């Protein structure tokens, strides 16, 4: 364990869970949302999708806005199923890393641009396929829709640091978004850029060796 690093902070989509942009786009298009690509990407959502992930609108308002875009009423389950097209499974290597790092004494957190649909699944016993939720693996969760701000805004990083009572230099942050990594580094946080769908765990272990 590196004594100068006390906290390891992970992004969700593209890090904890590989993100599948193609599937989520196809599911929204199946609802009739033909221009959904204007709103969705792998790092930071736009328009009212961004408002949803910043907590400016709730699930019902999101459902209503999708219904308006597609020209017919969609259900909450329609929206949840479409959004969850991003994720299908969690790599075992990631879960094993979380267990190892906690055993070694690191405090683990999530810092993610996300929304209630995703976190409802992540915090359920269905998360890892073995009856454990995300918060069984991590010590704290910082979700953009609860914090009312999204990465790469420096405020979300500062809020996390203040809540954890740590200096930036004591934190290792892993994210697949280049702008998010740059924002963290600008504050003095150690950061690694992961590549969505690839194994980033060895990079973390090398850094902490």
N, C-alpha and C positions, 0 to 999 in steps of 0.2 A: 504493500500500500504506500502510495506517495503521501507523505505527511503534509505537503503543501496543498493538496487537493482534498477537500472534505465532501464536496457535493458533485454528483454527476446528474446532468439534466438532459432529458431526451425530448425531441419532437415526437409527435405521434405518426401521422401519415408520412410514409417514405423512410421512417426510421424504426419506431416500434413495430409498425405494421406496413408492409409494402402497399403502395397506393396504385389502384388501377383506374386511371382517368378514362380510358376507353369504355369500360363497362358502365361507369356512372353516367357518362354522356349518352350512351345507348339507352339506358333505362329512362332517363328523362325524355329523350326523343320518342321513346315508345309511348310516353304520356301525351305526346304532341308538342313538346317543347323544342321546336326545330332549331332555334338559335342559342341553345344552352351553352355552346362553346364560348359565347361572349361573357359568360358569368363564371365558368369553372376553370380552374387550373390546379396544378399539384401543390402550390405553395400558399397562395392567398386568393380567396374568392372575391368576385367583383359584384357590384350592384347590390340587389337585395339579398343575394347569397352572402356577400360580405357583411351586410347589416345583420344577417342571422348569426354569423360567426363572431360579430362584435356585440351581440346581445341587444342590438337596437330594436329588433323585432323578435317575437317569440314563435313557437311552432305553429300556432294557429294563423298568425299573420303570414308566415312563410307559406303555409298551405294555401291561403287565400291568394297570395301573389302568384304562386305557380298556377292556380286555377285560372286566374285572369290571363296569364301569358298563353295558356294552352286553349282557352276558350270554352272550357267545361270544368265542372267541379271534380277535383281529385280528392282522395281521402288522405288522412294522416299516414295511413299505412303505405299508400302509394308513394308519398314523399319520403318516408323513412326507407322503404325498400330501394328507391332510386338512389338516394344519398349513400346508402350502405353498399352500393356497387363499388365504391372505392376499396372496400376491404373484404377479404375472404378468410384469411388465416394469419396466424402469428408464427413466424419462424421459431422453431425450438431453440436455435442457437441464441436468439435474443433473450428468451425467458431464462435460459441457463446462465447467461451473462448477468442478468439482474440478480439472480440468486447468489452468484459468486461475489459480485461487488458488495452486496449487503453483508455477506459473511465476512468480507474483508474490512467492513466498517464504514463504507461510504454511505452517505445519505442520498437516496435516489428520488428524482422528481420528474414530472412531465411538465413541459411548457409548450402548449400547442394552440395553433389557430384551428378551432374546432367548433362543434355545435352540439345541441342536446341529443340529436338522433345518434350521432357517433358515440357520445359519452354514455348514453343509456346502455348501448351494447358493451362498451369497454368496461363499464362498472358492474356488469352482470356476470353471473357465473358461467355464461356461455363464452366469455372472452377468449380463454386459452384452449377451449375444447376439453378441459379436464376438471371443470367445476371451480375454477379460480378466476377472480376478476382482476382488472388492472391494478387496483389498489391493494391487492394481495402481494404484488411485486414491488410497488413503489411506496415511498413514504409521504409524498405530497403531490397534488395535482393542481396545475395552474392552467385553466382553460380560458381562451380569449373571450368567449361569450359571457363568462362570469366576471371577468376582469374589465370588460367593456373597452378593450383595446387589442389590436392584433400586432404580431411581429410583422415587419421589422421595427416598429415604433419602440424607441428606447424606453418608454415608460413601462412597458410590460416586463422588460428585463429588470428595471430598477425595483418594480413592485415585488418581483420574485426574490431578488437579493435582500430586500428589506424584510420580507416575510421569513426568509431562511436565516437572517442575521449573519450573513457571510459577506466577505469581501469578494469582488469580481475575480481576483487572482486565485481564490479557493475553489472556483467552479470550473468544471469541464462541461461544455454544451455540445450536443450533437444534433445537427439539423441538415436536411437535404436542400434547403433553400440558400443560394449564395448570398442574397441580401440579408437574410437572417443571421447567417454566420458572420458577415461583415459587421452587422450592427452589434452583435455580441462582442466581437473583438475590439470594436471602437470603445467599448465600455471597460475593456481590460479583462474580459472573460476569455478563458481558454476555449477554443472552439474547433471542432472537426466537422468538415462537410461530408456527409454520407451521400451515397448514390442510391436512389430509390431502386429497390429490388436486389441490391447487391449486399454482400456481407461486410458490414462496417465494424463488427465486434472486435476483430483483430487490431484494427486501428486504435480502438479504445484501450485495449489491453497493452498495446505497445506504449501508448502515451502514459499510462499509469504504472508502467513497470519501473 
